[in-house]
Amino acid sequence: MRSFFPWLSVFALALSACVSPSPGPGAAGVELATSGRSAYVIVLPAKAAQAERHAAEELQRYVADISGARLPIVDDATPAAACEIRLGAARGAAPDAAALGAEGFRLRTQSGTLTIAGGSPRGTLYGVYALLEEQLGCRWFAPDAARIPHQATLRLPALDRSDRPRFEYREPQGVFGRDAGWAARNRVNSGAPLSAAEGGAVRYVPGYFVHTAGKLVPPSVWFAGHPEYYALVKGVRKTSQLCLTHPQVRAIALEEARRQLRQHPESDVISVSQNDGGGWCQCPACQAVVDREGSQAGPVLEFANFIAAGLREEFPSKAVDTLAYYYSEKPSKSLRPLPNVIVRLCSYGCCSSHPLDTCDSAESKRFRDNLAGWNNLTHRIWIWDYTVNYAHFLQPFPNLETLQPNMRYFAAHGVSGVFEEGDYMNNGGELQELRLYLLAKLLWNPDCDVAAAQADFLAGYYGAAAPDLAAYVRLTHAAAAAPGIHVGLYDPPTARYLTPEVCTKAEVLFDRAEAAASGNPDCLRHVRAARLGVDYVLLATWKPGGLPKPELDRLAARFLSNAGAAGVKTVHESPRMTPAEFVGKVLKRAAAQ
């Protein structure tokens, strides 16, 4: 079975530049531009892929933006020039597919030539972005915030290094994580509508990303005539889940999966997974599998394996993913996923303020046991992780210091893909822009210098207010790191780490940050969006004897203004509530006192 990504049996190559062995110890790099002029041309293979052509155009664009020199783009059917940047297999520089995989790349300077060659479809494009970022200083913090330096002379050191991502699937979820330009430039390969020119993406069948049991065998079609296709719960058939061992259920689901993959040949994965919530089947056949495997994962995995086996011949490059979630997190005793099955283990309920591998909460301990168990059965594990408070989207969520240790932990325990679920509904989620940027870096390389990346982002996104935002991050994270505190996905605004003292100090920092950013409208807007978290907590926890009515009104007006500018549509996942409705409830409560 060949997965849609070459198997990641080799870890990411070293993230370091070294002198090319060919020219010898005294080799020089290349000077791409001198005083805004350049003799270099960008050379493509004659039959370049769309992503390679886009790579050439992006390199041309940003070199011109930085230095003023616009490099011509030619193909390798033209006579060789003295100064060339060769992309992909131009001039026969075929990349090492086995070493680089689908997304790895090699940067090499030799005799005045720079070669950027990568795997298909995204490797060469990622190599261009790595060069622009690491050697020329470009940054793409957010769709509305980039840093492109200006330097008329561009010199590169001698280079000969290769790199590839640690994870085959990388999706930090958030509203601007869906921006294709931002995703491609930060080497994120899923969640955004990445075109072929942007290297494409790891694509799920539309509508079949998660919780698909009810789509594979829809109750609206089958339940009335065949209630036995659905879960037997305390003696009653319910549509909460499928009866996963029923032969006809399996046949219907397999045919629907085939139909979906035929309709969407561009897709890489189809989810064959339980519905959200509980209500699993307790019929004798399903219970027999549970008893044999010691887990509710038994029927779930057996069902996914059946579908995957039925799809394998017609769709050898496609994968089936299924959930290890809620009641099915515990691994099966001996039943192994087929090679074309991905097990997506969820960290639901785990502490977010302490690293998963050392946290003493019962939920984090359980997750460690489950990951170790699945790692004994398969190395095609993808993680579903959580990065926001779903009951209070805007509320401070101090998890930034756990991102790197958790990503390293995943990488060391058989995980090959990570989905980081954030606020998927709107531009809520405290500091979501910083969180998405750091996640993009860590998903590519869990050992990256995350402190430098954070400092880089704060300076680029908040400008002169960066020191105050850094102090705010330290304040909230120190409060959440206190003994006995475990930050959860549904913590109330009265959580122990959101004390009045913390909020008061945060308000002082944001007053100072707004003053520092006042000369830059974009940075000021970013600061005000970040302030929403603390203002939300102050409003939600207001009680008699707190802020006097005039001050409460001013706080409410500021919150509504900033929420509107940030595009916040709801402050909760469920039930949805607009910022105006939230403020209205607070002011109504205050008026009643």
ROTOR-865704 format. One line per 5 residues: their letters; for each residue x, z, y of C-alpha. Coordinates in nm, 2 decimals. Each point is the difference from the previous one (the first is absolute). Layout:
N
A) X:Z:Y | ...
This chain:
593
MRSFF) 0.00:0.00:0.00 | 0.15:-0.10:0.34 | -0.13:0.21:0.29 | -0.06:-0.16:0.33 | 0.32:0.17:0.12
PWLSV) 0.32:-0.02:-0.21 | 0.03:0.34:-0.17 | 0.17:0.26:0.22 | 0.25:0.12:-0.27 | 0.28:-0.01:0.26
FALAL) -0.02:0.24:0.29 | 0.05:-0.11:0.36 | 0.34:-0.12:0.07 | 0.22:0.19:0.24 | -0.11:-0.01:0.36
SACVS) 0.34:-0.06:0.16 | 0.20:-0.28:0.15 | 0.35:-0.09:-0.13 | 0.27:-0.25:0.07 | -0.05:-0.33:-0.18
PSPGP) 0.24:-0.03:-0.29 | 0.07:-0.37:0.06 | 0.17:-0.01:0.34 | 0.22:0.30:-0.07 | 0.05:0.34:0.17
GAAGV) 0.06:-0.15:0.34 | -0.32:-0.21:0.00 | -0.20:-0.01:0.32 | -0.37:-0.02:0.04 | -0.18:-0.27:0.20
ELATS) -0.08:-0.03:0.37 | -0.36:-0.14:0.01 | -0.02:-0.03:0.37 | 0.24:0.02:0.29 | -0.13:0.04:0.36
GRSAY) -0.34:-0.12:-0.11 | 0.13:-0.31:-0.18 | 0.05:-0.08:-0.37 | 0.16:-0.26:-0.22 | -0.20:0.12:-0.30
VIVLP) -0.28:-0.18:-0.18 | -0.25:0.14:-0.24 | 0.01:-0.19:-0.33 | -0.30:-0.01:-0.24 | -0.02:-0.15:-0.35
AKAAQ) -0.15:-0.35:0.01 | -0.30:0.14:-0.20 | -0.03:0.33:0.17 | -0.29:0.23:-0.08 | -0.24:0.10:0.28
AERHA) 0.15:0.35:0.02 | 0.35:-0.15:0.04 | -0.11:-0.22:0.28 | -0.17:0.30:0.16 | 0.33:0.19:-0.04
AEELQ) 0.18:-0.28:0.18 | -0.25:0.01:0.29 | 0.01:0.38:0.03 | 0.38:0.00:0.01 | 0.00:-0.28:0.26
RYVAD) -0.26:0.19:0.20 | 0.17:0.33:0.01 | 0.35:-0.12:0.05 | -0.13:-0.19:0.30 | -0.19:0.31:0.13
ISGAR) 0.31:0.21:-0.04 | 0.27:-0.23:0.12 | -0.16:-0.30:0.17 | 0.16:-0.24:-0.26 | -0.26:-0.21:-0.19
LPIVD) 0.14:-0.11:-0.34 | -0.11:-0.33:-0.14 | -0.17:-0.01:-0.34 | 0.11:-0.27:-0.24 | -0.01:-0.06:-0.37
DATPA) 0.29:-0.04:-0.23 | -0.04:-0.38:-0.03 | 0.17:-0.01:0.34 | 0.38:-0.01:0.01 | 0.16:0.35:0.00
AACEI) 0.08:0.15:0.34 | 0.30:0.22:0.08 | -0.22:0.30:0.07 | -0.30:0.06:-0.22 | -0.25:0.27:-0.10
RLGAA) -0.12:-0.11:-0.35 | -0.33:0.13:-0.12 | -0.11:0.02:-0.37 | 0.17:-0.26:-0.22 | 0.12:-0.22:0.29
RGAAP) 0.32:-0.18:-0.08 | -0.03:0.12:-0.36 | 0.02:0.38:0.08 | -0.25:0.09:-0.27 | -0.09:0.37:0.00
DAAAL) 0.06:0.21:-0.31 | -0.37:0.02:-0.12 | 0.08:0.26:-0.27 | 0.17:0.24:0.24 | -0.23:-0.05:0.30
GAEGF) -0.34:-0.03:-0.15 | -0.29:-0.12:0.21 | 0.09:0.18:0.32 | 0.37:0.07:0.00 | 0.26:-0.18:0.21
RLRTQ) 0.37:-0.05:0.06 | 0.16:-0.02:0.34 | 0.35:-0.16:0.00 | 0.25:-0.13:0.26 | 0.27:-0.23:-0.12
SGTLT) 0.22:-0.24:0.20 | -0.22:0.02:0.31 | -0.32:-0.06:-0.21 | -0.28:0.25:-0.04 | -0.21:-0.03:-0.31
IAGGS) -0.34:0.18:-0.04 | -0.13:-0.06:-0.35 | -0.27:0.18:-0.18 | -0.25:0.00:-0.28 | -0.33:-0.18:0.00
PRGTL) -0.24:0.03:0.18 | 0.12:0.26:0.26 | 0.36:0.07:-0.05 | 0.15:-0.24:0.25 | -0.25:0.10:0.27
YGVYA) 0.07:0.36:-0.06 | 0.37:-0.07:0.03 | -0.05:-0.16:0.34 | -0.20:0.31:0.11 | 0.27:0.23:-0.13
LLEEQ) 0.27:-0.19:0.19 | -0.21:0.02:0.32 | -0.07:0.37:-0.04 | 0.33:0.13:-0.14 | 0.25:-0.22:0.18
LGCRW) -0.18:-0.12:0.31 | -0.20:0.31:0.09 | -0.36:-0.13:-0.02 | -0.28:0.25:-0.08 | -0.37:-0.06:-0.06
FAPDA) -0.15:0.34:0.04 | -0.36:-0.11:0.02 | -0.19:-0.32:0.08 | 0.00:0.10:0.36 | 0.35:0.14:0.02
ARIPH) 0.33:-0.17:-0.09 | 0.35:0.03:0.13 | 0.19:-0.32:0.03 | 0.34:0.06:0.16 | 0.16:-0.25:0.25
QATLR) 0.36:-0.09:-0.05 | 0.15:-0.33:0.09 | 0.28:0.02:-0.26 | -0.09:0.08:-0.36 | 0.28:0.09:-0.24
LPALD) -0.06:0.08:-0.37 | 0.26:0.19:-0.21 | 0.12:-0.14:-0.33 | -0.30:0.04:-0.24 | -0.05:-0.01:-0.37
RSDRP) -0.28:0.22:-0.11 | -0.31:-0.02:-0.21 | -0.31:0.20:0.02 | -0.34:0.02:-0.17 | -0.30:0.24:0.02
RFEYR) -0.03:0.30:-0.23 | -0.38:-0.06:-0.04 | -0.16:-0.32:-0.10 | -0.33:0.09:0.18 | 0.02:0.15:0.35
EPQGV) -0.31:0.07:0.20 | -0.02:0.26:0.28 | -0.36:-0.01:0.10 | -0.13:0.02:0.36 | -0.16:-0.23:0.25
FGRDA) 0.31:-0.16:0.12 | 0.15:-0.01:-0.35 | -0.24:-0.29:-0.04 | 0.19:-0.20:0.27 | 0.18:-0.27:-0.19
GWAAR) 0.28:-0.04:0.26 | 0.08:0.37:-0.01 | -0.02:0.02:-0.38 | 0.23:-0.30:-0.06 | 0.26:0.12:0.25
NRVNS) 0.00:0.35:-0.15 | 0.01:-0.15:-0.35 | -0.33:0.14:-0.11 | -0.15:-0.22:-0.27 | -0.37:0.10:-0.03
GAPLS) -0.30:0.10:0.21 | 0.04:-0.27:0.27 | -0.12:-0.36:-0.02 | 0.35:-0.13:-0.05 | 0.00:-0.38:0.00
AAEGG) 0.22:-0.22:-0.22 | 0.23:-0.04:0.31 | 0.02:0.38:0.02 | 0.10:0.01:-0.37 | -0.34:0.08:-0.13
AVRYV) -0.10:0.34:-0.14 | -0.08:0.20:-0.31 | -0.37:-0.09:0.00 | -0.29:0.16:-0.18 | -0.30:-0.21:-0.09
PGYFV) -0.23:0.04:0.30 | -0.24:0.29:-0.05 | 0.19:0.11:-0.31 | 0.26:0.24:0.15 | -0.14:0.33:-0.13
HTAGK) -0.30:0.17:-0.16 | -0.12:-0.32:-0.16 | -0.20:0.11:-0.31 | -0.32:-0.05:0.18 | 0.10:-0.35:0.10
LVPPS) 0.12:-0.11:-0.34 | -0.33:0.11:-0.16 | -0.24:0.04:0.29 | -0.29:0.24:-0.06 | -0.23:-0.22:0.21
VWFAG) 0.03:-0.26:-0.27 | 0.03:0.20:-0.32 | -0.12:0.35:0.03 | -0.38:-0.06:-0.03 | 0.04:-0.19:-0.33
HPEYY) 0.31:0.17:-0.14 | 0.03:0.36:0.12 | 0.24:0.05:-0.30 | 0.26:-0.20:0.19 | 0.04:0.30:0.24
ALVKG) 0.12:0.36:-0.02 | -0.18:0.25:-0.21 | 0.02:0.32:0.21 | -0.16:0.31:-0.15 | -0.23:-0.22:-0.22
VRKTS) -0.11:-0.23:0.29 | 0.13:-0.35:0.07 | 0.13:-0.03:0.35 | 0.16:-0.27:0.21 | 0.28:0.23:0.12
QLCLT) 0.24:-0.17:-0.25 | 0.00:-0.24:-0.28 | 0.00:0.07:-0.37 | 0.35:-0.13:-0.04 | 0.00:-0.02:-0.38
HPQVR) -0.32:-0.21:-0.03 | 0.10:-0.34:-0.14 | -0.25:-0.19:0.21 | 0.12:0.18:0.32 | 0.35:-0.11:-0.08
AIALE) -0.10:-0.36:-0.06 | -0.20:-0.02:0.32 | 0.28:0.15:0.20 | 0.26:-0.23:-0.15 | -0.20:-0.31:0.08
EARRQ) -0.06:0.12:0.36 | 0.38:0.07:0.04 | 0.07:-0.35:-0.13 | -0.25:-0.15:0.24 | 0.15:0.18:0.30
LRQHP) 0.36:-0.10:-0.08 | -0.11:-0.37:-0.05 | -0.17:0.01:0.34 | 0.30:0.17:0.17 | 0.31:-0.15:-0.16
ESDVI) 0.21:0.12:0.30 | -0.06:0.36:-0.11 | 0.26:0.20:-0.18 | -0.20:0.31:-0.11 | -0.35:0.09:-0.10
SVSQN) -0.11:0.36:-0.01 | -0.18:0.12:-0.31 | -0.07:0.35:0.10 | -0.25:0.28:-0.01 | -0.26:0.05:0.28
DGGGW) 0.07:0.27:0.26 | -0.12:0.34:-0.09 | -0.07:0.15:-0.34 | -0.28:-0.06:-0.26 | 0.21:-0.13:-0.28
CQCPA) -0.15:-0.10:-0.33 | -0.05:0.27:-0.27 | -0.13:-0.21:-0.28 | 0.16:0.06:-0.34 | 0.21:-0.32:0.01
CQAVV) 0.15:0.08:0.34 | 0.05:0.37:-0.09 | 0.18:-0.10:-0.32 | 0.26:-0.18:0.21 | 0.03:0.30:0.24
DREGS) 0.05:0.23:-0.30 | 0.27:-0.23:-0.15 | 0.19:-0.05:0.33 | -0.06:0.35:0.15 | -0.12:-0.15:0.33
QAGPV) -0.27:-0.19:0.17 | 0.27:-0.25:0.07 | -0.04:-0.11:-0.37 | -0.33:-0.20:0.04 | 0.11:-0.13:0.35
LEFAN) 0.34:-0.13:-0.13 | -0.15:-0.14:-0.32 | -0.25:-0.20:0.20 | 0.26:-0.13:0.24 | 0.22:-0.10:-0.29
FIAAG) -0.28:-0.19:-0.16 | -0.06:-0.20:0.33 | 0.37:-0.06:0.04 | 0.04:-0.12:-0.35 | -0.29:-0.24:0.05
LREEF) 0.15:-0.14:0.32 | 0.36:-0.03:-0.11 | 0.00:-0.34:-0.15 | -0.18:-0.18:0.28 | 0.16:0.20:0.28
PSKAV) 0.35:0.09:-0.11 | 0.12:0.08:0.35 | -0.29:0.23:0.10 | -0.03:0.37:-0.03 | -0.28:0.24:-0.06
DTLAY) 0.01:0.34:0.17 | -0.20:0.31:-0.08 | -0.02:0.34:0.15 | 0.14:0.34:-0.11 | -0.22:0.18:0.24
YYSEK) -0.21:0.31:0.02 | -0.12:0.06:-0.36 | 0.24:-0.26:-0.15 | 0.33:0.11:0.16 | 0.13:0.17:-0.32
PSKSL) 0.19:-0.26:-0.21 | -0.11:-0.10:-0.35 | 0.19:0.15:-0.29 | 0.12:-0.32:-0.16 | -0.21:-0.29:0.13
RPLPN) 0.24:-0.22:0.20 | -0.10:-0.24:0.28 | 0.06:-0.37:-0.10 | 0.29:-0.17:0.19 | -0.25:-0.17:0.24
VIVRL) -0.18:0.33:0.08 | 0.09:0.21:0.31 | -0.09:0.37:0.00 | -0.08:0.11:0.35 | 0.05:0.38:0.02
CSYGC) -0.16:0.18:0.29 | 0.14:0.30:0.18 | -0.35:0.12:0.09 | -0.01:0.36:0.10 | 0.37:0.05:0.02
CSSHP) 0.17:0.18:0.29 | 0.12:-0.23:0.28 | 0.23:0.24:0.18 | 0.24:0.07:-0.28 | 0.19:-0.25:-0.22
LDTCD) -0.18:-0.07:-0.32 | 0.30:0.08:-0.22 | 0.04:0.35:0.14 | -0.34:0.10:0.13 | -0.14:0.31:-0.18
SAESK) -0.37:-0.09:0.04 | -0.19:-0.04:-0.33 | -0.10:-0.36:0.10 | 0.35:-0.11:0.06 | 0.12:0.16:-0.33
RFRDN) -0.28:-0.19:-0.18 | 0.10:-0.33:0.17 | 0.36:0.05:-0.12 | -0.11:0.06:-0.35 | -0.23:-0.31:0.01
LAGWN) 0.27:-0.22:0.14 | 0.25:0.11:-0.26 | -0.25:-0.06:-0.28 | -0.09:-0.35:0.13 | 0.37:-0.08:0.04
NLTHR) 0.05:0.07:-0.37 | -0.26:-0.27:-0.07 | 0.07:-0.27:0.25 | 0.22:-0.09:0.30 | -0.27:-0.21:0.16
IWIWD) -0.13:0.29:0.20 | -0.14:-0.05:0.35 | -0.08:0.30:0.22 | -0.31:0.05:0.22 | 0.11:0.25:0.26
YTVNY) -0.18:0.14:0.31 | 0.12:0.03:0.36 | -0.29:0.12:0.21 | -0.27:0.26:0.01 | -0.32:-0.18:-0.11
AHFLQ) -0.24:0.27:0.14 | 0.17:-0.01:0.34 | 0.18:-0.33:0.05 | 0.16:0.10:0.33 | 0.12:0.35:-0.10
PFPNL) 0.37:0.06:-0.01 | 0.13:-0.07:-0.35 | 0.36:0.13:-0.03 | 0.13:-0.19:-0.29 | 0.29:-0.21:0.16
ETLQP) 0.27:0.23:-0.15 | -0.14:-0.06:-0.36 | 0.00:-0.38:0.02 | 0.36:-0.05:-0.11 | 0.03:0.27:-0.27
NMRYF) -0.33:-0.13:-0.15 | 0.12:-0.36:0.00 | 0.32:0.10:-0.16 | -0.19:0.20:-0.26 | -0.22:-0.30:-0.08
AAHGV) 0.30:-0.23:-0.03 | 0.17:0.24:-0.24 | -0.30:0.03:-0.23 | -0.09:-0.35:-0.10 | -0.22:-0.10:0.29
SGVFE) 0.02:-0.37:0.09 | -0.27:-0.02:0.28 | -0.14:0.22:0.27 | -0.32:-0.01:0.20 | -0.02:0.25:0.29
EGDYM) -0.37:0.03:0.10 | -0.05:0.09:0.37 | -0.29:-0.04:0.24 | -0.14:-0.33:-0.12 | -0.30:0.01:0.22
NNGGE) 0.14:0.00:0.35 | 0.29:0.09:0.23 | -0.02:0.36:-0.09 | 0.26:0.20:-0.19 | 0.23:0.22:0.21
LQELR) 0.34:-0.18:0.05 | -0.11:-0.27:-0.24 | 0.23:-0.26:0.17 | 0.31:0.21:-0.06 | -0.12:0.08:-0.35
LYLLA) -0.05:-0.36:-0.09 | 0.34:-0.10:0.14 | 0.18:0.27:-0.20 | -0.19:-0.09:-0.31 | 0.09:-0.37:0.03
KLLWN) 0.37:0.10:0.01 | -0.03:0.24:-0.29 | -0.19:-0.23:-0.22 | 0.28:-0.25:0.03 | 0.28:0.26:-0.04
PDCDV) -0.09:0.37:-0.07 | 0.36:0.09:0.10 | -0.01:-0.15:0.34 | 0.10:0.21:0.30 | -0.36:0.12:0.08
AAAQA) 0.11:0.23:0.28 | 0.16:-0.29:0.18 | -0.30:-0.22:-0.06 | -0.23:0.27:0.15 | 0.22:0.05:0.30
DFLAG) 0.01:-0.38:0.04 | -0.38:-0.02:-0.01 | -0.06:0.28:0.24 | 0.23:-0.15:0.26 | -0.14:-0.35:-0.04
YYGAA) -0.37:0.10:-0.02 | -0.02:0.29:0.25 | 0.29:-0.08:0.23 | 0.10:0.29:0.23 | -0.26:0.22:-0.18
APDLA) 0.20:-0.02:-0.33 | 0.16:0.35:0.03 | -0.34:0.16:0.05 | -0.15:-0.19:-0.30 | 0.29:0.11:-0.21
AYVRL) -0.06:0.36:0.11 | -0.37:-0.04:-0.10 | 0.10:-0.12:-0.34 | 0.23:0.29:-0.05 | -0.27:0.25:0.12
THAAA) -0.27:-0.11:-0.24 | 0.23:-0.05:-0.29 | 0.15:0.34:0.04 | -0.34:0.16:0.01 | -0.10:-0.18:-0.32
AAPGI) 0.32:0.09:-0.19 | -0.08:0.37:0.02 | -0.02:0.18:-0.34 | -0.33:-0.03:-0.17 | -0.13:-0.29:0.21
HVGLY) -0.10:-0.32:-0.18 | -0.13:-0.28:0.21 | -0.29:-0.18:-0.16 | -0.21:-0.31:0.05 | -0.31:0.19:0.12
DPPTA) 0.15:0.30:0.19 | -0.23:0.12:0.28 | 0.11:0.02:0.37 | 0.03:0.37:-0.06 | 0.28:-0.05:-0.26
RYLTP) 0.28:0.27:0.02 | 0.26:-0.25:0.13 | -0.22:-0.09:0.30 | 0.01:0.33:0.18 | -0.09:0.04:0.37
EVCTK) 0.37:0.06:0.07 | 0.09:-0.33:-0.16 | -0.27:-0.19:0.19 | 0.10:0.17:0.33 | 0.36:-0.10:-0.04
AEVLF) -0.10:-0.36:-0.10 | -0.21:-0.03:0.31 | 0.30:0.09:0.21 | 0.21:-0.26:-0.18 | -0.27:-0.27:0.05
DRAEA) -0.04:0.08:0.37 | 0.38:-0.04:0.03 | -0.01:-0.32:-0.21 | -0.27:-0.16:0.21 | 0.20:0.08:0.32
AASGN) 0.32:-0.15:-0.16 | -0.19:-0.32:-0.11 | -0.19:-0.05:0.32 | 0.21:-0.29:0.12 | -0.06:-0.20:-0.32
PDCLR) -0.37:-0.08:-0.07 | 0.06:-0.09:-0.37 | 0.20:0.31:-0.07 | -0.26:0.21:0.19 | -0.28:-0.15:-0.21
HVRAA) 0.20:0.09:-0.32 | 0.05:0.36:0.11 | -0.37:0.04:0.08 | -0.09:-0.13:-0.34 | 0.23:0.25:-0.16
RLGVD) -0.15:0.28:0.20 | -0.34:-0.06:-0.16 | 0.09:0.22:-0.30 | 0.05:0.32:0.20 | -0.29:-0.07:0.23
YVLLA) -0.22:-0.06:-0.31 | 0.10:0.34:-0.14 | -0.06:0.18:0.34 | -0.35:-0.16:0.02 | -0.10:0.07:-0.36
TWKPG) 0.11:0.36:0.01 | -0.15:0.08:0.34 | -0.20:0.33:0.00 | -0.16:0.23:0.26 | 0.27:0.17:0.20
GLPKP) 0.23:-0.30:-0.03 | 0.05:-0.27:0.26 | -0.24:0.04:0.30 | -0.26:-0.27:0.02 | 0.17:-0.20:0.28
ELDRL) 0.33:-0.01:-0.20 | -0.19:-0.09:-0.32 | -0.17:-0.29:0.18 | 0.33:-0.13:0.12 | 0.15:0.03:-0.35
AARFL) -0.30:-0.19:-0.14 | 0.02:-0.27:0.26 | 0.38:-0.05:-0.07 | -0.06:-0.01:-0.37 | -0.27:-0.27:0.04
SNAGA) 0.21:-0.20:0.23 | 0.30:0.01:-0.23 | -0.20:-0.07:-0.31 | -0.16:-0.30:0.16 | 0.33:-0.14:0.11
AGVKT) 0.14:0.05:-0.35 | -0.29:-0.17:-0.17 | -0.12:0.31:-0.20 | -0.34:-0.08:-0.15 | -0.06:0.30:-0.23
VHESP) 0.16:0.35:-0.02 | -0.10:0.05:-0.36 | 0.00:-0.21:-0.32 | -0.34:0.13:-0.10 | -0.24:0.04:0.16
RMTPA) 0.13:-0.23:0.27 | -0.02:0.14:0.35 | 0.11:-0.17:0.32 | 0.21:0.19:0.25 | -0.30:0.01:0.24
EFVGK) -0.21:0.16:-0.28 | 0.27:0.25:-0.07 | 0.04:0.10:0.36 | -0.37:0.02:0.04 | -0.03:0.25:-0.28
VLKRA) 0.27:0.22:0.16 | -0.15:-0.01:0.34 | -0.35:0.07:-0.14 | 0.14:0.31:-0.18 | 0.17:0.11:0.33
AAQ) -0.32:-0.05:0.20 | -0.19:0.22:-0.25 | 0.22:0.30:0.07
